[in-house]
């Protein structure tokens, strides 16, 4: 599969995750979000930045529990709640957030 952004073809897998992490940029993030019917706001970008920080630190995309905990550490307890993340990236914040952040699919996400 592929995603076309600004005339450039971006390779994705069958679920829409980027095949090459280096293809990710802000425009690609917006295109991936649009496929999920999400319009990115500052709140989304905060979580995307945390997802990228998690990936850089641990070299993997977080599952839901580690994501909630890491968001709480990085952005505060009020944002480190699954209900907050569910509003931003339904129905699976770890999976959808990672996809939009250009990261690999978390291992244990359905």
VOLO-678311 format. One record per residue: residue number from 1; z, y, x of N, C-alpha, C, O in turn. Coordinates in Angstrom, 1 decimal. Layout:
# residues N
<NUM <Z Y X> <Z Y X> <Z Y X> <Z Y X>>
...
This chain:
# residues 110
<1 <0.0 -1.2 0.8> <0.0 0.0 0.0> <0.0 1.2 0.9> <0.2 1.2 2.1>>
<2 <-0.3 2.4 0.2> <-0.3 3.6 1.0> <0.0 4.8 0.1> <0.0 4.7 -1.1>>
<3 <0.4 5.8 0.8> <0.8 7.1 0.1> <-0.1 8.2 0.8> <-0.2 8.2 2.1>>
<4 <-0.7 9.0 0.1> <-1.5 10.1 0.7> <-0.8 11.4 0.5> <-0.4 11.8 -0.6>>
<5 <-0.5 12.0 1.7> <0.2 13.3 1.7> <-0.6 14.3 2.6> <-0.8 14.0 3.8>>
<6 <-1.0 15.4 2.0> <-1.7 16.4 2.7> <-3.0 15.8 3.4> <-3.3 16.2 4.5>>
<7 <-3.6 14.9 2.7> <-4.8 14.3 3.2> <-4.6 13.2 4.2> <-5.6 12.6 4.7>>
<8 <-3.4 12.9 4.5> <-3.1 11.9 5.5> <-2.6 10.6 4.8> <-1.8 10.7 3.9>>
<9 <-3.1 9.5 5.1> <-2.7 8.2 4.5> <-1.5 7.7 5.3> <-1.6 7.5 6.5>>
<10 <-0.4 7.4 4.5> <0.8 6.9 5.1> <1.0 5.5 4.6> <1.0 5.2 3.4>>
<11 <1.1 4.5 5.5> <1.3 3.1 5.2> <2.7 2.9 4.6> <3.7 3.3 5.2>>
<12 <2.7 2.2 3.5> <4.0 1.8 2.9> <4.0 0.3 2.6> <2.9 -0.3 2.5>>
<13 <5.1 -0.3 2.4> <5.2 -1.7 2.0> <5.0 -1.8 0.4> <4.8 -0.7 -0.2>>
<14 <5.1 -3.0 -0.1> <4.9 -3.1 -1.6> <5.9 -2.4 -2.4> <5.7 -2.2 -3.6>>
<15 <7.1 -2.1 -1.8> <8.1 -1.3 -2.6> <8.1 0.2 -2.3> <8.9 0.9 -2.9>>
<16 <7.2 0.6 -1.5> <7.0 2.0 -1.2> <7.8 2.6 0.0> <7.8 3.8 0.2>>
<17 <8.4 1.7 0.7> <9.1 2.1 2.0> <8.1 2.3 3.1> <7.1 1.5 3.2>>
<18 <8.3 3.3 3.9> <7.4 3.6 5.0> <7.3 2.4 6.0> <8.4 1.8 6.3>>
<19 <6.2 2.0 6.4> <6.0 1.0 7.4> <6.3 1.5 8.8> <6.8 0.8 9.7>>
<20 <6.1 2.8 9.0> <6.3 3.5 10.3> <7.3 4.7 10.1> <6.9 5.7 9.5>>
<21 <8.5 4.6 10.6> <9.5 5.6 10.4> <9.0 7.0 10.9> <9.4 8.0 10.4>>
<22 <8.1 7.0 11.9> <7.6 8.2 12.5> <6.7 9.0 11.6> <6.4 10.1 11.8>>
<23 <6.2 8.3 10.5> <5.4 9.0 9.5> <6.2 10.0 8.6> <5.6 10.7 7.9>>
<24 <7.5 9.9 8.6> <8.3 10.7 7.7> <8.3 12.1 8.1> <8.5 12.5 9.3>>
<25 <8.2 13.0 7.1> <8.5 14.4 7.2> <8.9 15.0 5.8> <9.0 14.2 4.9>>
<26 <9.1 16.2 5.7> <9.5 16.9 4.5> <8.5 16.6 3.4> <8.9 16.3 2.2>>
<27 <7.3 16.8 3.7> <6.2 16.6 2.6> <6.2 15.1 2.2> <6.0 14.8 1.0>>
<28 <6.4 14.2 3.1> <6.4 12.8 2.7> <7.6 12.5 1.8> <7.5 11.8 0.9>>
<29 <8.8 13.1 2.2> <10.0 12.9 1.4> <9.7 13.4 0.0> <10.1 12.7 -1.0>>
<30 <9.1 14.5 -0.2> <8.8 15.1 -1.5> <7.9 14.1 -2.3> <8.0 13.9 -3.5>>
<31 <6.9 13.6 -1.6> <6.0 12.6 -2.3> <6.7 11.3 -2.7> <6.4 10.8 -3.8>>
<32 <7.5 10.8 -1.8> <8.3 9.6 -2.1> <9.2 9.9 -3.3> <9.4 9.0 -4.2>>
<33 <9.9 11.0 -3.3> <10.8 11.4 -4.4> <10.0 11.5 -5.7> <10.5 11.1 -6.7>>
<34 <8.8 12.1 -5.7> <8.0 12.3 -6.9> <7.7 10.9 -7.5> <7.6 10.7 -8.7>>
<35 <7.4 9.9 -6.6> <7.2 8.5 -7.1> <8.4 8.0 -7.9> <8.2 7.1 -8.7>>
<36 <9.5 8.5 -7.6> <10.8 8.0 -8.2> <11.2 9.0 -9.3> <12.3 8.9 -9.9>>
<37 <10.3 9.9 -9.6> <10.6 11.0 -10.7> <11.9 11.8 -10.3> <12.7 12.1 -11.2>>
<38 <12.0 12.1 -9.0> <13.1 12.9 -8.5> <12.5 14.2 -7.9> <11.6 14.1 -7.1>>
<39 <13.0 15.3 -8.3> <12.7 16.6 -7.6> <13.8 16.9 -6.7> <15.0 17.1 -7.1>>
<40 <13.5 17.0 -5.4> <14.6 17.2 -4.4> <15.2 18.6 -4.4> <14.5 19.6 -4.5>>
<41 <16.5 18.6 -4.4> <17.3 19.8 -4.4> <18.1 19.9 -3.1> <18.1 18.9 -2.3>>
<42 <18.9 20.9 -2.9> <19.7 21.0 -1.7> <20.7 19.8 -1.7> <21.0 19.3 -0.7>>
<43 <21.2 19.4 -2.9> <22.2 18.3 -3.0> <21.5 17.0 -2.5> <22.1 16.2 -1.8>>
<44 <20.2 16.8 -2.9> <19.5 15.6 -2.4> <19.3 15.7 -0.9> <19.5 14.7 -0.2>>
<45 <19.0 16.8 -0.3> <18.8 17.0 1.1> <20.0 16.7 1.9> <20.0 16.2 3.0>>
<46 <21.2 17.1 1.3> <22.5 16.8 2.0> <22.6 15.3 2.2> <23.0 14.8 3.3>>
<47 <22.3 14.6 1.1> <22.5 13.1 1.2> <21.4 12.5 2.1> <21.7 11.6 2.9>>
<48 <20.2 13.0 2.1> <19.1 12.5 3.0> <19.5 12.8 4.4> <19.3 11.9 5.3>>
<49 <20.1 13.9 4.7> <20.5 14.2 6.1> <21.7 13.2 6.5> <21.7 12.8 7.6>>
<50 <22.6 12.9 5.6> <23.6 11.9 5.9> <23.0 10.6 6.1> <23.5 9.8 7.0>>
<51 <22.1 10.2 5.3> <21.4 8.9 5.4> <20.8 8.8 6.8> <20.9 7.8 7.5>>
<52 <20.1 9.9 7.3> <19.5 9.9 8.6> <20.5 9.8 9.7> <20.3 9.1 10.7>>
<53 <21.6 10.5 9.5> <22.7 10.4 10.5> <23.3 9.0 10.6> <23.6 8.5 11.7>>
<54 <23.5 8.4 9.4> <24.0 7.0 9.4> <23.0 6.1 10.2> <23.5 5.3 11.0>>
<55 <21.7 6.2 9.9> <20.7 5.4 10.5> <20.8 5.6 12.1> <20.7 4.6 12.8>>
<56 <20.9 6.9 12.5> <20.9 7.2 13.9> <22.2 6.6 14.6> <22.1 6.1 15.7>>
<57 <23.3 6.6 13.9> <24.5 6.1 14.4> <24.6 4.5 14.4> <25.0 4.0 15.4>>
<58 <24.1 3.9 13.4> <24.3 2.4 13.2> <23.0 1.6 13.3> <23.0 0.4 13.4>>
<59 <21.8 2.3 13.4> <20.5 1.7 13.5> <20.2 0.8 12.3> <19.6 -0.3 12.5>>
<60 <20.7 1.2 11.2> <20.4 0.4 9.9> <20.6 1.4 8.7> <21.3 2.3 8.8>>
<61 <19.9 1.0 7.6> <20.1 1.8 6.4> <21.4 1.3 5.7> <21.6 0.0 5.7>>
<62 <22.2 2.2 5.2> <23.4 1.7 4.6> <23.3 1.1 3.2> <22.4 1.4 2.4>>
<63 <24.1 0.1 3.0> <24.3 -0.4 1.6> <25.2 0.6 0.9> <25.6 1.6 1.4>>
<64 <25.4 0.3 -0.4> <26.1 1.3 -1.2> <27.5 1.7 -0.8> <27.8 2.8 -0.6>>
<65 <28.3 0.7 -0.5> <29.7 1.0 -0.1> <29.8 1.8 1.2> <30.5 2.8 1.3>>
<66 <29.1 1.3 2.2> <29.1 2.2 3.5> <28.6 3.6 3.2> <29.0 4.5 3.9>>
<67 <27.5 3.7 2.4> <27.0 5.0 2.1> <28.0 5.9 1.4> <28.2 7.0 1.9>>
<68 <28.7 5.4 0.4> <29.7 6.2 -0.3> <30.8 6.6 0.7> <31.2 7.8 0.7>>
<69 <31.2 5.7 1.5> <32.3 6.0 2.5> <31.8 7.1 3.5> <32.5 8.0 3.8>>
<70 <30.6 6.9 4.0> <30.0 7.8 5.0> <29.8 9.2 4.4> <30.1 10.2 5.1>>
<71 <29.3 9.3 3.2> <29.1 10.6 2.5> <30.5 11.2 2.4> <30.6 12.5 2.6>>
<72 <31.5 10.5 2.0> <32.8 11.1 1.9> <33.3 11.7 3.2> <33.9 12.7 3.2>>
<73 <33.1 11.0 4.3> <33.5 11.4 5.6> <32.7 12.7 6.0> <33.3 13.7 6.5>>
<74 <31.4 12.7 5.8> <30.5 13.8 6.2> <30.5 15.0 5.3> <30.4 16.1 5.8>>
<75 <30.6 14.8 4.0> <30.5 15.9 3.0> <31.7 16.1 2.2> <31.7 17.1 1.4>>
<76 <32.7 15.3 2.3> <33.9 15.5 1.5> <34.0 14.5 0.4> <33.1 13.9 -0.1>>
<77 <35.3 14.3 0.0> <35.6 13.3 -1.0> <34.9 13.4 -2.3> <34.5 12.5 -3.0>>
<78 <34.7 14.7 -2.8> <34.0 14.9 -4.1> <32.6 14.4 -4.1> <32.1 14.0 -5.2>>
<79 <31.9 14.4 -3.0> <30.6 13.9 -2.9> <30.5 12.4 -2.5> <29.5 11.8 -2.7>>
<80 <31.6 11.9 -2.0> <31.7 10.5 -1.6> <32.1 9.6 -2.7> <33.0 8.9 -2.6>>
<81 <31.4 9.8 -3.8> <31.7 8.9 -5.0> <30.4 8.4 -5.5> <29.3 9.0 -5.5>>
<82 <30.4 7.1 -5.9> <29.2 6.4 -6.3> <28.5 7.2 -7.5> <27.3 7.2 -7.6>>
<83 <29.3 7.7 -8.4> <28.8 8.4 -9.6> <28.0 9.6 -9.2> <26.9 9.9 -9.8>>
<84 <28.5 10.3 -8.2> <27.7 11.5 -7.7> <26.4 11.1 -7.1> <25.4 11.7 -7.4>>
<85 <26.4 10.0 -6.3> <25.1 9.5 -5.7> <24.2 9.0 -6.7> <23.0 9.1 -6.6>>
<86 <24.7 8.3 -7.8> <23.9 7.7 -8.8> <23.1 8.8 -9.6> <22.0 8.6 -10.0>>
<87 <23.8 10.0 -9.8> <23.1 11.1 -10.4> <21.9 11.6 -9.6> <20.9 12.0 -10.2>>
<88 <22.0 11.6 -8.3> <21.0 12.1 -7.4> <19.9 11.1 -7.2> <18.7 11.4 -7.2>>
<89 <20.2 9.8 -7.0> <19.2 8.8 -6.7> <19.4 7.5 -7.6> <19.8 6.5 -7.1>>
<90 <19.1 7.7 -8.9> <19.2 6.5 -9.7> <18.0 5.5 -9.5> <17.0 6.0 -9.0>>
<91 <18.2 4.3 -9.8> <19.4 3.6 -10.2> <20.2 3.0 -9.1> <21.2 2.4 -9.3>>
<92 <19.7 3.1 -7.8> <20.3 2.5 -6.7> <20.3 3.6 -5.5> <19.3 3.6 -4.8>>
<93 <21.4 4.3 -5.4> <21.4 5.4 -4.4> <21.0 5.0 -2.9> <20.3 5.6 -2.2>>
<94 <21.6 3.8 -2.5> <21.3 3.4 -1.2> <19.9 3.0 -1.0> <19.3 3.4 0.0>>
<95 <19.3 2.4 -1.9> <17.9 2.0 -1.8> <16.9 3.2 -2.0> <16.1 3.4 -1.1>>
<96 <17.1 3.9 -3.1> <16.2 5.0 -3.3> <16.4 6.1 -2.3> <15.4 6.7 -1.8>>
<97 <17.6 6.4 -2.0> <17.9 7.5 -1.0> <17.3 7.1 0.4> <16.7 7.9 1.1>>
<98 <17.4 5.8 0.8> <16.9 5.4 2.1> <15.3 5.5 2.0> <14.7 5.9 3.0>>
<99 <14.7 5.1 0.9> <13.3 5.2 0.8> <12.8 6.7 1.0> <11.9 6.9 1.8>>
<100 <13.4 7.6 0.3> <13.0 9.0 0.4> <13.3 9.6 1.7> <12.6 10.4 2.2>>
<101 <14.4 9.1 2.4> <14.7 9.5 3.7> <13.8 8.9 4.8> <14.0 9.3 6.0>>
<102 <12.9 8.1 4.4> <12.0 7.5 5.3> <12.6 6.3 6.1> <12.0 5.9 7.2>>
<103 <13.7 5.7 5.7> <14.4 4.7 6.4> <13.9 3.3 5.8> <13.3 3.2 4.7>>
<104 <14.2 2.2 6.6> <13.9 0.9 6.1> <14.8 0.6 4.8> <15.8 1.2 4.6>>
<105 <14.3 -0.4 4.1> <15.1 -0.8 2.9> <16.4 -1.4 3.4> <16.4 -2.3 4.3>>
<106 <17.5 -1.0 2.8> <18.8 -1.7 3.1> <18.7 -3.2 2.9> <18.2 -3.6 1.9>>
<107 <19.3 -3.9 3.8> <19.2 -5.4 3.7> <19.7 -6.0 2.4> <19.1 -6.9 1.9>>
<108 <20.8 -5.5 1.9> <21.4 -6.2 0.7> <21.1 -5.5 -0.6> <21.8 -5.8 -1.6>>
<109 <20.1 -4.6 -0.7> <19.8 -4.0 -1.9> <18.8 -4.8 -2.7> <17.8 -5.4 -2.1>>
<110 <19.0 -5.0 -4.0> <18.1 -5.8 -4.8> <16.9 -5.0 -5.1> <16.0 -5.5 -5.8>>
